[in-house]
């Protein structure tokens, strides 16, 4: 059964290619969903798929790309109810 991982990542995560790298990682892992910047400086990410690749994405999210500094990752797990068609980078 597909799971859903909803993350709010804080730190120096905007303007350092966090979204692009997160989307690339999610696609490599075969996940669906989206990632976007929030007005308060955080990045929000919603990924759907099997548990093992979602856990891999979560581990990556705590590090991010080399130019980022991740201070905190708020994590919410749920059963996926409506699967996305792809993984998108939103504005």
Order of alpha helices (4+ residues) and beta strands (2+ residues): beta-alpha-beta-beta-alpha-beta-beta
